[in-house]
């Protein structure tokens, strides 16, 4: 029974590893348009659309993080000694800071990858 579970887990792990390796190859392999000197028009439009969406998300994430931090600070300030509210406020502030830092780091990583691929 245990060896059957182990074999199932190994085959599942191999399938997941194969899937991630295929995805990695497609993401980081250079794609060339053989007949064109540059990118096709649809690819340029998609790239510019994704860059605009990324810019909008960054512009929306900054005020959203500020509002969440302000709510956490006010919740902590007006908790009147309630330990549960203070704990929730600290979790809100900490989670917001980590989320915003993750968004900023993700932007840096994507721009680094984009620079390496060009």
N, CA and C of each residue as an Amber inpcrd file, in Angstrom:
protein
   354
   0.8290000  -1.1880000   0.0000000   0.0000000   0.0000000   0.0000000
   0.8690000   1.2440000   0.0000000   1.8890000   1.2750000   0.8840000
   2.7550000   2.4400000   0.9850000   3.5700000   2.6280000  -0.2950000
   4.0590000   1.5110000  -0.8820000   4.8610000   1.6290000  -2.1070000
   4.0060000   2.1100000  -3.2780000   2.7150000   1.7660000  -3.2790000
   1.8260000   2.2300000  -4.3350000   1.6210000   3.7440000  -4.2350000
   1.4600000   4.2460000  -3.0100000   1.3280000   5.6870000  -2.8060000
   2.6070000   6.4060000  -3.2100000   3.7460000   5.7940000  -2.8780000
   5.0230000   6.4040000  -3.2070000   5.2020000   6.4870000  -4.7210000
   4.7960000   5.4210000  -5.4320000   4.8950000   5.4490000  -6.8910000
   3.9740000   6.5010000  -7.4860000   2.7720000   6.6550000  -6.9190000
   1.8550000   7.6750000  -7.4040000   2.4280000   9.0660000  -7.1570000
   3.0220000   9.2720000  -6.0030000   3.6230000  10.5700000  -5.7090000
   4.8060000  10.8520000  -6.6210000   5.6180000   9.8260000  -6.9180000
   6.7500000  10.0220000  -7.8110000   6.2830000  10.3500000  -9.2190000
   5.2650000   9.6500000  -9.7010000   4.7770000   9.9350000 -11.0530000
   4.1350000  11.3170000 -11.1090000   3.4330000  11.7020000 -10.0680000
   2.8500000  13.0510000 -10.0180000   3.9520000  14.1010000 -10.0080000
   5.0070000  13.8790000  -9.2290000   6.1260000  14.8190000  -9.1830000
   6.8120000  14.9130000 -10.5390000   6.9780000  13.8040000 -11.2190000
   7.6150000  13.8130000 -12.5380000   6.7530000  14.5740000 -13.5420000
   5.4450000  14.3780000 -13.4790000   4.5500000  15.1000000 -14.3870000
   4.5980000  16.5980000 -14.1320000   4.5960000  17.0090000 -12.8750000
   4.6600000  18.4310000 -12.5420000   5.9980000  19.0110000 -12.9790000
   7.0860000  18.2920000 -12.7550000   8.4060000  18.7510000 -13.1700000
   8.4750000  18.9020000 -14.6870000   7.9100000  17.9630000 -15.4160000
   7.8750000  18.0340000 -16.8780000   7.0680000  19.2500000 -17.3270000
   5.9270000  19.4850000 -16.7010000   5.0880000  20.6220000 -17.0620000
   5.8110000  21.9450000 -16.8190000   6.4610000  22.0840000 -15.6700000
   7.1960000  23.3150000 -15.3720000   8.3870000  23.5010000 -16.3080000
   9.0510000  22.4080000 -16.6990000  10.1810000  22.5550000 -17.6200000
   9.7080000  23.0040000 -18.9940000   8.5640000  22.5070000 -19.4480000
   8.0110000  22.9540000 -20.7300000   7.6390000  24.4280000 -20.6580000
   6.9810000  24.8240000 -19.5710000   6.6000000  26.2340000 -19.4060000
   7.8500000  27.1060000 -19.3560000   8.8790000  26.6720000 -18.6430000
  10.1130000  27.4350000 -18.5410000  10.7700000  27.5880000 -19.9110000
  10.7780000  26.5260000 -20.7050000  11.3790000  26.6110000 -22.0370000
  10.6280000  27.5910000 -22.9240000   9.2960000  27.5760000 -22.8470000
   8.5270000  28.4950000 -23.6760000   8.6680000  29.9360000 -23.2190000
   8.8050000  30.1610000 -21.9210000   8.9080000  31.5280000 -21.4260000
  10.2660000  32.1540000 -21.7080000  11.3270000  31.3760000 -21.6080000
  12.6590000  31.9520000 -21.6870000  13.4060000  31.5980000 -22.9670000
  12.7690000  30.9270000 -23.9070000  13.4370000  30.6680000 -25.1800000
  13.1480000  31.8170000 -26.1280000  14.1350000  32.2260000 -26.8940000
  13.8980000  33.3330000 -27.8300000  12.9930000  32.8840000 -28.9740000
  12.0150000  33.7030000 -29.2610000  11.0780000  33.4100000 -30.3320000
  11.3760000  34.3830000 -31.4640000  11.6500000  33.8470000 -32.6320000
  11.9840000  34.6860000 -33.7660000  10.8870000  34.5930000 -34.8160000
  10.5680000  35.7190000 -35.3850000   9.6570000  35.7460000 -36.5200000
  10.5410000  35.6200000 -37.7520000  10.4790000  34.4940000 -38.4110000
  11.3870000  34.2120000 -39.5110000  11.2090000  35.1140000 -40.7200000
   9.9970000  35.5330000 -41.0160000   9.7530000  36.3190000 -42.2060000
   9.8530000  37.8150000 -41.9580000   9.8540000  38.2200000 -40.7130000
   9.8310000  39.6400000 -40.3840000  11.1430000  40.0430000 -39.7250000
  11.5130000  41.3060000 -39.8840000  12.6910000  41.8140000 -39.2000000
  12.3770000  42.1260000 -37.7410000  11.1720000  42.6020000 -37.4620000
  10.7590000  42.9420000 -36.1060000   9.6570000  42.0050000 -35.6500000
   8.9560000  42.4310000 -34.6410000   7.8220000  41.6580000 -34.1530000
   6.6060000  41.8940000 -35.0390000   5.7370000  40.9170000 -35.1330000
   4.4790000  41.1610000 -35.8340000   3.6620000  42.2280000 -35.1090000
   2.7540000  42.8300000 -35.8210000   1.9960000  43.9520000 -35.2820000
   1.1640000  43.5410000 -34.0660000   0.5870000  42.3400000 -34.0920000
  -0.2510000  41.8980000 -32.9840000   0.5820000  41.7070000 -31.7150000
   1.8220000  41.2460000 -31.8620000   2.6950000  41.0480000 -30.7100000
   3.0540000  42.4000000 -30.1030000   3.3370000  43.3860000 -30.9510000
   3.6400000  44.7280000 -30.4420000   2.4480000  45.3120000 -29.6970000
   1.2450000  45.1150000 -30.2280000   0.0490000  45.6330000 -29.5570000
  -0.1790000  44.9400000 -28.2210000   0.0300000  43.6260000 -28.1790000
  -0.1370000  42.8890000 -26.9240000   0.9000000  43.3210000 -25.8870000
   2.1420000  43.5030000 -26.3280000   3.1880000  43.9410000 -25.3950000
   2.8690000  45.3160000 -24.8330000   2.4330000  46.2340000 -25.6860000
   2.1060000  47.5750000 -25.1820000   0.8820000  47.5360000 -24.2690000
  -0.0800000  46.6600000 -24.5730000  -1.2630000  46.5380000 -23.7050000
  -0.8720000  45.9970000 -22.3320000   0.0080000  44.9930000 -22.2920000
   0.4440000  44.4440000 -21.0060000   1.2610000  45.4600000 -20.2160000
   2.0600000  46.2750000 -20.9000000   2.8120000  47.3120000 -20.2040000
   1.8690000  48.3600000 -19.6130000   0.8030000  48.7030000 -20.3420000
  -0.1730000  49.6540000 -19.8090000  -0.9090000  49.0710000 -18.6010000
  -1.2840000  47.8130000 -18.6850000  -1.9790000  47.1690000 -17.5660000
  -1.0670000  47.1250000 -16.3390000   0.2110000  46.8220000 -16.5580000
   1.1670000  46.7920000 -15.4540000   1.3000000  48.1770000 -14.8200000
   1.3350000  49.2110000 -15.6390000   1.4050000  50.5690000 -15.1040000
   0.1640000  50.9370000 -14.3130000  -0.9930000  50.5580000 -14.8190000
  -2.2460000  50.8460000 -14.1010000  -2.2830000  50.1320000 -12.7590000
  -1.8390000  48.8610000 -12.7560000  -1.8510000  48.1100000 -11.4960000
  -0.9320000  48.7490000 -10.4540000   0.2240000  49.2310000 -10.8980000
   1.1230000  49.9090000  -9.9560000   0.5080000  51.2110000  -9.4650000
  -0.1580000  51.9340000 -10.3640000  -0.7870000  53.1820000  -9.9620000
  -1.9600000  52.9570000  -9.0110000  -2.6450000  51.8260000  -9.1520000
  -3.7530000  51.5140000  -8.2490000  -3.2790000  50.9000000  -6.9320000
  -2.1620000  50.1900000  -6.9660000  -1.6810000  49.5030000  -5.7640000
  -1.1640000  50.4920000  -4.7230000  -0.5900000  51.5940000  -5.1620000
  -0.0220000  52.5500000  -4.2180000  -1.0900000  53.1910000  -3.3280000
  -2.1620000  53.7780000  -3.9050000  -3.1810000  54.3350000  -3.0050000
  -3.9380000  53.2660000  -2.2200000  -4.1020000  52.0870000  -2.7990000
  -4.7880000  51.0200000  -2.0690000  -3.9790000  50.6080000  -0.8420000
  -2.6620000  50.5230000  -0.9960000  -1.8110000  50.1850000   0.1460000
  -1.8520000  51.2920000   1.1890000  -1.8680000  52.5420000   0.7300000
  -1.9230000  53.6610000   1.6750000  -3.2240000  53.6510000   2.4650000
  -4.3260000  53.3670000   1.7890000  -5.6220000  53.3130000   2.4770000
  -5.6520000  52.1630000   3.4780000  -5.1260000  51.0060000   3.0910000
  -5.1290000  49.8540000   3.9980000  -4.2610000  50.1180000   5.2300000
  -3.1190000  50.7550000   5.0280000  -2.2600000  51.0820000   6.1700000
  -2.9380000  52.1110000   7.0680000  -3.5910000  53.1020000   6.4580000
  -4.2960000  54.1130000   7.2590000  -5.4260000  53.4800000   8.0650000
  -6.1510000  52.5530000   7.4620000  -7.2210000  51.8610000   8.1890000
  -6.6340000  51.0720000   9.3550000  -5.5060000  50.4000000   9.1240000
  -4.8600000  49.6550000  10.1990000  -4.3940000  50.5480000  11.3300000
  -3.8400000  51.7110000  10.9780000  -3.3760000  52.6440000  12.0120000
  -4.5510000  53.1880000  12.8180000  -5.6200000  53.5810000  12.1190000
  -6.7950000  54.0840000  12.8330000  -7.4490000  52.9990000  13.6800000
  -7.4580000  51.7620000  13.1690000  -8.0290000  50.6660000  13.9430000
  -7.2210000  50.4420000  15.2140000  -5.9050000  50.5410000  15.0950000
  -5.0490000  50.3650000  16.2600000  -5.2020000  51.5420000  17.2220000
  -5.3190000  52.7400000  16.6790000  -5.4210000  53.9410000  17.5150000
  -6.7390000  53.9630000  18.3000000  -7.8200000  53.5710000  17.6540000
  -9.1350000  53.6330000  18.2830000  -9.6150000  52.2820000  18.8090000
  -8.6900000  51.4080000  19.1490000  -9.0770000  50.1050000  19.6950000
  -9.4180000  50.1890000  21.1720000  -8.9780000  51.2360000  21.8240000
  -9.2300000  51.4550000  23.2440000  -8.8040000  50.2680000  24.0990000
  -7.6320000  49.7110000  23.7700000  -7.0580000  48.6490000  24.5860000
  -7.5420000  47.2550000  24.2640000  -8.4100000  47.0910000  23.2750000
  -8.8920000  45.7580000  22.8930000  -7.7620000  45.0220000  22.1610000
  -7.2740000  43.9590000  22.7830000  -6.1190000  43.2350000  22.2500000
  -6.4160000  42.6090000  20.8820000  -7.6210000  42.1430000  20.6960000
  -7.9800000  41.5010000  19.4250000  -7.9250000  42.5050000  18.2660000
  -8.4470000  43.6990000  18.4920000  -8.4110000  44.7240000  17.4430000
  -6.9860000  45.1850000  17.1610000  -6.1660000  45.2860000  18.1890000
  -4.7690000  45.6710000  17.9840000  -4.0500000  44.6070000  17.1660000
  -4.3120000  43.3450000  17.4720000  -3.6850000  42.2480000  16.7300000
  -4.1380000  42.2510000  15.2780000  -5.4280000  42.4560000  15.0260000
  -5.9470000  42.5020000  13.6610000  -5.3540000  43.6850000  12.9040000
  -5.2280000  44.8280000  13.5710000  -4.6520000  46.0130000  12.9290000
  -3.1920000  45.7760000  12.5440000  -2.4290000  45.1540000  13.4310000
  -1.0320000  44.8630000  13.1180000  -0.9140000  43.8870000  11.9520000
  -1.8000000  42.8780000  11.9160000  -1.7900000  41.9360000  10.8010000
  -2.1420000  42.6280000   9.4930000  -3.0880000  43.5660000   9.5450000
  -3.4790000  44.3110000   8.3510000  -2.3260000  45.1590000   7.8340000
  -1.6560000  45.8560000   8.7150000  -0.5280000  46.7030000   8.3060000
   0.6090000  45.8440000   7.7540000   0.9420000  44.7760000   8.4570000
   2.0200000  43.8990000   8.0210000   1.7000000  43.2460000   6.6800000
   0.4970000  42.7630000   6.5160000   0.1010000  42.1420000   5.2530000
   0.1120000  43.1200000   4.0910000  -0.3190000  44.3390000   4.3590000
  -0.3120000  45.3570000   3.3190000   1.1080000  45.6930000   2.8930000
   1.9980000  45.8480000   3.8500000   3.3890000  46.1640000   3.5130000
   4.0440000  45.0330000   2.7200000   3.8120000  43.7870000   3.1270000
   4.3750000  42.6590000   2.3890000   3.7930000  42.5710000   0.9840000
   2.5010000  42.8140000   0.8490000   1.8680000  42.7340000  -0.4720000
   2.3870000  43.8210000  -1.3990000   2.5120000  45.0310000  -0.8920000
   3.0100000  46.1200000  -1.7170000   4.4770000  45.8960000  -2.0840000
   5.2580000  45.3950000  -1.1520000   6.6640000  45.0820000  -1.4480000
   6.7450000  43.9820000  -2.5020000   5.8620000  42.9940000  -2.4300000
   5.8350000  41.9260000  -3.4290000   5.5040000  42.4840000  -4.8050000
   4.5690000  43.4110000  -4.8760000   4.2090000  44.0110000  -6.1650000
   5.3950000  44.7840000  -6.7360000   6.0930000  45.5390000  -5.8960000
   7.2520000  46.2940000  -6.3720000   8.3880000  45.3770000  -6.8180000
   8.6440000  44.3210000  -6.0650000   9.6980000  43.3810000  -6.4290000
   9.3240000  42.6440000  -7.7050000   8.0630000  42.3040000  -7.8610000
   7.6140000  41.6300000  -9.0750000   7.8120000  42.5210000 -10.2920000
   7.5630000  43.8080000 -10.1390000   7.8020000  44.7420000 -11.2350000
   9.2790000  44.7870000 -11.5960000  10.1480000  44.8070000 -10.5860000
  11.5860000  44.8100000 -10.8520000  12.0450000  43.5320000 -11.5360000
  11.5300000  42.4000000 -11.1080000  11.9170000  41.1210000 -11.6980000
  11.4450000  41.0540000 -13.1540000  10.2110000  41.4790000 -13.4130000
   9.7140000  41.4480000 -14.7890000  10.5040000  42.3720000 -15.6970000
  10.8750000  43.5370000 -15.2130000  11.6760000  44.4390000 -16.0400000
  13.0830000  43.8750000 -16.2640000  13.6510000  43.1950000 -15.2740000
  14.9620000  42.5660000 -15.4460000  14.9060000  41.4490000 -16.4790000
  13.8560000  40.6380000 -16.4210000  13.7000000  39.5590000 -17.4000000
  13.5020000  40.1400000 -18.7930000  12.7070000  41.1920000 -18.8750000
  12.4700000  41.8370000 -20.1640000  13.7680000  42.4130000 -20.7290000
  14.6070000  42.9720000 -19.8810000  15.8880000  43.5050000 -20.3300000
  16.8110000  42.4000000 -20.7990000  16.7940000  41.2680000 -20.1170000
  17.6570000  40.1410000 -20.5080000  17.2070000  39.5210000 -21.8240000
  15.9200000  39.5160000 -22.0980000  15.4170000  38.8890000 -23.3090000
  15.5990000  39.7590000 -24.5510000  15.8040000  41.0490000 -24.3600000
  15.9860000  41.9280000 -25.5320000  17.3870000  41.9650000 -26.0190000
